[in-house]
Amino acid sequence: MRVVPNEKYPMIPLSIGDPAVYGNFDPSPIAIQAVKDVLDNNKDNGYGPAVGLPLARKAIAEYLKPFFSYEPDTNNISLANGASGALEFAITCIAERGDNILLPRPGFPLYSVLAEGQGIKCKYYDLDPNRDWAVDYDSLENAIDDKTCAVIFINPSNPTGAVFKQDHMERLVELCEQYKIPIIADEIYAGMTFNDSPFVSFCQIAKRIPVIHVGGLAKRFLVPGWRIGWCVVHDPMAIFKGRLTTGIKKLATRLVGPNKLIQAAIPKILTIPISWHNKQNAKLEEAANLFYDGIMQAPGLIPIMPSGAMYMMVKIDFSRLENFSDDMHFCQALVSEKSVFVLPGSCFGFPNFFRVVITITKDQIPEACQRIVDFCNDNVKTERKTSLRRTSELLAGGSATL
């Protein structure tokens, strides 16, 4: 995608999924002090255990207890170089060349990169924008074959910002149990929810099927550059008889563990009170509402309200915005005319949409939205207004009174 901004306007990037880059979401002072203390102690400058320091893994186990409804065994926890490194461990350990894994559409493109480089085929199931991006059960079931070795669920979701409801997750787990398919649960945004949408981990739901939970500090703690992720093997029926844990540990030895300084600070970092996390979630909710209300004023655009993570997906109605051939063309023109950079849905396998990152500063949101509105007004075929608040009713297959 070629990006050439309009020099008349300062660039507003709504494309980077990094909560630290815009200066609007700072880490907790507790996290900063924890790292300073480790540096001052001058005891953690050498190599550590490949799977992570015992004190860090113990702190992670205690941190995950409210999410899992039990405290995982530290032997089943392995640290990695960010959640991306943990995902690589999970995919590599559970799949072999010639196998396939099931990925969401839309979904983060990293999974296919990690899999296809190892000769693992990717197949896709659909998320339904008419049902707040719930998994389409039929598309998931139809994607399963005798070579399917795992399904990846992202909750909360990048790029949609959706948060799965518990009853929906229970049905997904039942389907995986029926076909004996393990789950890789990308839960890097665990606890990063709003709009009264609680986070529930697949490790809490799955009682008979293995789950590899992937998490880390990057998103909820607002420190992606610190590069700490983790894998947790949840295998309540011991189906793999410890082989998943052993395999991930062997993979971890190739990297000799992630940043040891940050590992040593993890016990203090994970004591950050829930009140601080709630404050960040409230800021995300406010930003989501501002973006939703602002983009709703743009003819030809239909935003879908998120409930978690840092993203919002917006549908483009090309019957009203006929000047553009596709979502890539739309996003390129938006940059060149108004210097607002969003990512086309095609980047996530879902054309005719674009993704907005909602973590820019609050004072920039009205300006970003107004530029988008002006851009659509300049290119719209006809004017059409609606007073609807929720999005699903505006999409194909929904119902609306206009």
C-alpha positions as CSV (number, residue, x, y, z in Angstrom):
1,M,0.0,0.0,0.0
2,R,1.5,3.3,-1.1
3,V,1.0,6.1,1.4
4,V,1.5,9.7,0.3
5,P,-0.1,12.2,2.8
6,N,-1.4,15.6,2.0
7,E,1.1,18.2,3.1
8,K,-1.8,20.5,4.0
9,Y,-2.7,18.3,7.0
10,P,-0.5,16.8,9.8
11,M,-0.6,13.0,9.6
12,I,-3.0,11.3,11.9
13,P,-2.0,7.6,12.0
14,L,-4.8,5.3,13.1
15,S,-2.9,2.2,11.9
16,I,-0.4,1.2,14.6
17,G,-1.5,-1.3,17.2
18,D,1.0,0.0,19.8
19,P,-0.7,1.6,22.8
20,A,2.6,3.4,23.8
21,V,3.2,5.1,20.5
22,Y,0.7,8.0,20.7
23,G,1.6,9.2,24.2
24,N,-1.9,8.7,25.4
25,F,-1.5,5.5,27.4
26,D,1.6,5.5,29.7
27,P,2.7,2.5,31.8
28,S,1.9,2.4,35.4
29,P,4.5,4.1,37.7
30,I,4.6,0.7,39.5
31,A,5.9,-1.0,36.3
32,I,8.5,1.8,35.7
33,Q,9.8,1.6,39.3
34,A,9.9,-2.2,39.2
35,V,12.3,-2.1,36.3
36,K,14.4,0.6,37.9
37,D,14.7,-1.5,41.0
38,V,15.9,-4.5,39.0
39,L,18.5,-2.3,37.3
40,D,19.7,-0.9,40.6
41,N,20.0,-4.3,42.1
42,N,22.5,-5.2,39.4
43,K,21.8,-9.0,39.8
44,D,19.9,-9.8,36.6
45,N,22.4,-9.0,33.8
46,G,23.2,-12.6,32.8
47,Y,21.4,-15.5,31.2
48,G,18.4,-17.0,32.9
49,P,16.5,-20.3,32.4
50,A,15.3,-20.7,28.9
51,V,11.6,-21.0,30.0
52,G,11.9,-18.0,32.3
53,L,12.8,-17.2,35.8
54,P,10.9,-19.3,38.4
55,L,9.8,-16.1,40.3
56,A,8.4,-14.6,37.1
57,R,6.5,-17.8,36.2
58,K,5.1,-18.1,39.7
59,A,3.9,-14.5,39.6
60,I,2.3,-15.2,36.2
61,A,0.5,-18.2,37.6
62,E,-0.9,-16.2,40.5
63,Y,-1.9,-13.4,38.1
64,L,-3.8,-15.8,35.8
65,K,-5.7,-17.5,38.6
66,P,-8.8,-15.1,38.4
67,F,-8.9,-15.6,34.6
68,F,-8.5,-19.4,34.7
69,S,-10.5,-20.1,37.9
70,Y,-7.5,-22.0,39.1
71,E,-3.7,-21.4,39.4
72,P,-1.8,-23.0,36.6
73,D,1.2,-25.1,37.4
74,T,4.4,-23.1,36.8
75,N,5.8,-26.1,35.0
76,N,3.3,-25.5,32.3
77,I,4.3,-21.8,31.9
78,S,7.0,-20.8,29.4
79,L,8.1,-17.2,28.8
80,A,8.8,-16.0,25.2
81,N,9.9,-12.9,23.3
82,G,6.5,-11.2,23.3
83,A,3.2,-12.8,22.5
84,S,4.4,-13.3,18.9
85,G,7.2,-15.5,20.2
86,A,4.7,-17.4,22.3
87,L,2.4,-17.9,19.3
88,E,5.4,-19.3,17.4
89,F,6.0,-21.8,20.2
90,A,2.4,-22.9,20.2
91,I,2.0,-23.3,16.5
92,T,5.4,-25.1,16.0
93,C,4.7,-27.4,18.9
94,I,1.2,-28.5,18.0
95,A,1.4,-28.7,14.2
96,E,3.7,-30.5,11.6
97,R,4.4,-29.9,7.9
98,G,1.2,-30.9,6.0
99,D,-1.1,-30.2,8.9
100,N,-3.5,-27.3,8.9
101,I,-4.7,-24.8,11.5
102,L,-7.9,-22.8,11.5
103,L,-7.7,-19.0,11.6
104,P,-10.3,-16.3,11.9
105,R,-11.3,-14.0,9.1
106,P,-10.8,-11.1,9.7
107,G,-7.7,-11.9,11.7
108,F,-4.2,-10.8,12.5
109,P,-1.9,-11.9,9.7
110,L,1.0,-13.0,11.9
111,Y,-0.5,-16.5,12.4
112,S,-0.3,-17.4,8.7
113,V,3.2,-16.1,8.5
114,L,4.3,-18.3,11.4
115,A,2.5,-21.3,10.1
116,E,3.1,-21.2,6.3
117,G,6.9,-20.7,6.8
118,Q,6.9,-24.2,8.4
119,G,4.8,-25.9,5.7
120,I,1.6,-25.7,7.8
121,K,-1.5,-24.9,5.8
122,C,-3.9,-22.2,7.0
123,K,-7.7,-22.6,6.6
124,Y,-10.2,-19.9,7.6
125,Y,-13.5,-19.5,9.4
126,D,-15.6,-16.4,9.3
127,L,-16.5,-13.9,12.0
128,D,-19.9,-12.4,11.5
129,P,-20.1,-8.6,11.6
130,N,-23.9,-8.8,11.9
131,R,-23.5,-10.6,15.3
132,D,-20.7,-8.4,16.8
133,W,-18.1,-10.5,15.1
134,A,-19.1,-13.8,16.7
135,V,-17.7,-16.9,15.1
136,D,-19.8,-18.3,12.3
137,Y,-20.2,-21.9,13.5
138,D,-21.0,-23.4,10.1
139,S,-17.9,-21.9,8.5
140,L,-15.8,-23.2,11.4
141,E,-17.2,-26.7,11.2
142,N,-16.9,-26.8,7.4
143,A,-13.2,-25.8,7.6
144,I,-12.3,-28.9,9.8
145,D,-10.8,-31.9,8.1
146,D,-8.6,-34.9,9.1
147,K,-5.5,-32.7,8.9
148,T,-6.7,-30.0,11.2
149,C,-4.5,-30.0,14.3
150,A,-5.6,-26.7,16.1
151,V,-7.9,-23.7,15.9
152,I,-6.8,-20.2,16.9
153,F,-9.3,-18.0,18.7
154,I,-8.4,-14.3,19.4
155,N,-10.3,-12.9,22.4
156,P,-10.5,-9.9,22.7
157,S,-10.0,-9.5,19.0
158,N,-7.5,-7.8,16.8
159,P,-8.7,-6.4,14.4
160,T,-12.4,-6.2,15.4
161,G,-12.3,-5.3,19.1
162,A,-14.9,-7.9,19.8
163,V,-15.2,-9.8,23.1
164,F,-16.7,-13.2,23.0
165,K,-19.6,-13.9,25.3
166,Q,-19.3,-16.9,27.6
167,D,-22.2,-18.9,26.1
168,H,-20.7,-18.4,22.6
169,M,-17.3,-19.7,23.9
170,E,-19.0,-22.7,25.4
171,R,-20.5,-23.6,22.1
172,L,-17.1,-23.2,20.4
173,V,-15.4,-25.4,23.0
174,E,-18.1,-28.1,22.5
175,L,-17.4,-28.1,18.7
176,C,-13.7,-28.5,19.3
177,E,-14.4,-31.3,21.8
178,Q,-16.6,-33.0,19.2
179,Y,-13.8,-33.0,16.6
180,K,-11.0,-33.4,19.1
181,I,-9.2,-30.2,18.1
182,P,-7.0,-28.3,20.5
183,I,-7.3,-24.6,20.9
184,I,-4.6,-21.9,20.7
185,A,-6.1,-19.0,22.6
186,D,-4.5,-15.7,21.8
187,E,-5.5,-13.8,24.9
188,I,-3.0,-11.0,24.8
189,Y,-5.8,-8.5,25.4
190,A,-7.1,-10.4,28.4
191,G,-8.8,-8.0,30.8
192,M,-8.7,-5.1,28.3
193,T,-12.5,-4.8,27.9
194,F,-15.2,-2.2,28.3
195,N,-18.9,-1.6,27.5
196,D,-19.8,-4.1,30.3
197,S,-18.2,-7.0,28.4
198,P,-16.3,-9.2,30.8
199,F,-13.3,-11.2,29.6
200,V,-13.5,-15.0,30.0
201,S,-10.5,-17.2,29.2
202,F,-10.9,-20.4,27.1
203,C,-8.9,-22.1,29.9
204,Q,-11.9,-21.4,32.2
205,I,-14.3,-22.9,29.7
206,A,-12.4,-26.0,28.4
207,K,-12.7,-28.9,30.7
208,R,-11.9,-31.8,28.3
209,I,-9.9,-30.3,25.5
210,P,-6.3,-28.9,25.5
211,V,-5.8,-25.2,25.3
212,I,-2.5,-23.3,24.8
213,H,-3.1,-19.8,26.3
214,V,-0.9,-17.0,24.9
215,G,-0.6,-13.8,26.9
216,G,1.9,-11.2,27.9
217,L,2.6,-7.7,29.2
218,A,2.4,-5.8,25.9
219,K,-1.2,-4.6,25.7
220,R,-2.8,-4.6,29.1
221,F,0.3,-3.2,30.7
222,L,1.0,-0.8,27.8
223,V,4.7,-2.0,27.3
224,P,4.9,-3.8,24.0
225,G,8.6,-2.8,23.7
226,W,9.5,-4.8,26.8
227,R,9.0,-8.0,24.8
228,I,7.5,-10.4,27.4
229,G,5.0,-13.0,26.4
230,W,4.1,-16.4,27.8
231,C,2.5,-19.7,26.9
232,V,0.5,-21.7,29.3
233,V,-0.5,-25.3,28.6
234,H,-4.0,-26.1,29.9
235,D,-4.6,-29.9,29.4
236,P,-7.1,-30.9,32.2
237,M,-7.5,-34.5,30.8
238,A,-3.8,-35.0,30.2
239,I,-4.5,-35.8,26.6
240,F,-1.0,-34.9,25.5
241,K,0.5,-36.4,28.6
242,G,2.9,-33.5,29.1
243,R,4.2,-33.5,25.5
244,L,3.0,-30.0,24.8
245,T,4.9,-28.6,27.8
246,T,8.0,-30.6,26.9
247,G,7.9,-29.4,23.3
248,I,7.5,-25.8,24.2
249,K,10.4,-26.0,26.6
250,K,12.6,-27.5,23.9
251,L,11.7,-24.7,21.6
252,A,12.4,-22.1,24.3
253,T,16.0,-23.4,24.6
254,R,16.7,-22.0,21.1
255,L,16.3,-18.4,22.3
256,V,17.7,-18.7,25.9
257,G,14.7,-16.9,27.3
258,P,13.4,-13.3,26.8
259,N,14.6,-10.1,28.4
260,K,15.8,-11.2,31.9
261,L,15.7,-7.6,33.4
262,I,12.0,-7.4,32.7
263,Q,11.4,-11.0,33.8
264,A,12.9,-10.1,37.2
265,A,10.5,-7.1,37.4
266,I,7.4,-9.2,36.6
267,P,6.4,-10.0,40.2
268,K,6.0,-6.3,41.0
269,I,4.6,-5.4,37.6
270,L,1.7,-7.9,38.1
271,T,0.7,-6.3,41.4
272,I,-0.6,-3.2,39.6
273,P,-4.1,-2.7,41.1
274,I,-7.2,-3.4,39.1
275,S,-8.2,0.3,39.6
276,W,-5.3,1.3,37.3
277,H,-6.5,-1.2,34.6
278,N,-10.1,0.0,35.0
279,K,-8.9,3.6,34.3
280,Q,-7.2,2.5,31.1
281,N,-10.3,0.6,30.0
282,A,-12.5,3.6,30.7
283,K,-10.3,5.7,28.4
284,L,-10.6,3.1,25.7
285,E,-14.4,3.1,26.1
286,E,-14.5,6.9,25.8
287,A,-12.3,6.8,22.7
288,A,-14.5,4.1,21.1
289,N,-17.6,6.1,21.7
290,L,-16.0,9.2,20.3
291,F,-14.9,7.4,17.2
292,Y,-18.2,5.7,16.8
293,D,-20.2,8.9,17.0
294,G,-17.8,10.7,14.8
295,I,-17.6,8.1,12.0
296,M,-21.4,7.6,12.1
297,Q,-21.7,11.1,10.6
298,A,-19.7,10.0,7.5
299,P,-22.0,9.0,4.6
300,G,-21.2,5.5,3.4
301,L,-19.4,4.3,6.5
302,I,-20.8,2.0,9.2
303,P,-18.6,1.6,12.3
304,I,-19.0,-1.5,14.5
305,M,-18.7,-0.7,18.2
306,P,-15.9,-2.7,19.9
307,S,-16.0,-4.1,23.4
308,G,-12.3,-4.6,24.0
309,A,-8.7,-4.3,22.8
310,M,-7.8,-1.1,20.9
311,Y,-9.6,-1.4,17.5
312,M,-12.7,-0.6,15.6
313,M,-13.7,-2.0,12.2
314,V,-15.7,0.2,9.8
315,K,-17.7,-1.1,6.8
316,I,-17.5,0.9,3.5
317,D,-20.7,1.1,1.5
318,F,-19.3,1.3,-2.1
319,S,-22.8,1.8,-3.5
320,R,-22.6,5.3,-2.0
321,L,-18.9,5.8,-2.4
322,E,-18.6,4.8,-6.0
323,N,-15.3,6.7,-6.6
324,F,-13.3,3.8,-5.0
325,S,-12.7,0.4,-6.5
326,D,-12.0,-1.3,-3.1
327,D,-11.0,-0.8,0.5
328,M,-7.3,-0.4,-0.5
329,H,-8.2,2.4,-2.9
330,F,-10.3,4.1,-0.3
331,C,-7.6,4.0,2.4
332,Q,-4.9,5.3,0.0
333,A,-7.2,8.2,-1.1
334,L,-8.0,9.0,2.5
335,V,-4.3,9.4,3.2
336,S,-3.5,11.4,0.1
337,E,-6.5,13.7,0.5
338,K,-6.9,14.1,4.3
339,S,-3.7,12.6,5.8
340,V,-5.6,10.0,7.9
341,F,-4.0,6.6,7.8
342,V,-6.2,3.5,8.5
343,L,-5.5,-0.1,7.5
344,P,-7.8,-1.6,4.8
345,G,-9.7,-4.7,5.8
346,S,-7.9,-6.6,3.1
347,C,-4.9,-6.6,5.3
348,F,-6.9,-8.9,7.7
349,G,-8.5,-11.0,5.0
350,F,-11.8,-9.0,5.1
351,P,-12.3,-6.6,2.2
352,N,-14.8,-3.6,2.2
353,F,-13.8,-2.6,5.7
354,F,-11.0,-0.7,7.3
355,R,-9.5,-0.8,10.8
356,V,-9.1,2.1,13.2
357,V,-6.8,2.1,16.2
358,I,-8.5,4.1,18.9
359,T,-5.6,4.9,21.2
360,I,-4.7,8.4,19.8
361,T,-5.0,11.3,22.2
362,K,-8.5,12.4,23.0
363,D,-8.1,15.9,21.5
364,Q,-7.1,14.3,18.1
365,I,-10.2,12.1,17.8
366,P,-12.6,14.9,16.7
367,E,-10.1,16.1,14.1
368,A,-9.6,12.6,12.7
369,C,-13.3,11.9,12.5
370,Q,-14.1,15.3,10.9
371,R,-11.5,14.6,8.2
372,I,-13.0,11.2,7.5
373,V,-16.5,12.8,7.4
374,D,-15.3,15.5,5.0
375,F,-13.6,13.0,2.8
376,C,-16.8,10.9,2.5
377,N,-18.9,14.0,1.9
378,D,-16.6,14.9,-0.9
379,N,-17.0,11.5,-2.5
380,V,-20.6,10.4,-1.6
381,K,-23.2,9.6,-4.3
382,T,-26.2,10.5,-2.1
383,E,-26.9,11.6,1.4
384,R,-28.5,9.1,3.8
385,K,-28.9,9.6,7.5
386,T,-29.7,7.2,10.4
387,S,-30.2,7.6,14.1
388,L,-29.3,4.1,15.0
389,R,-26.8,3.5,17.7
390,R,-25.7,-0.1,17.3
391,T,-24.0,-1.3,14.2
392,S,-25.2,-4.8,13.5
393,E,-28.6,-3.7,12.4
394,L,-27.0,-1.5,9.7
395,L,-25.2,-4.4,8.0
396,A,-26.4,-6.8,5.4
397,G,-28.8,-9.3,6.9
398,G,-29.7,-6.9,9.8
399,S,-32.8,-4.9,10.3
400,A,-33.1,-1.2,10.5
401,T,-35.6,1.6,10.4
402,L,-34.2,4.5,8.4
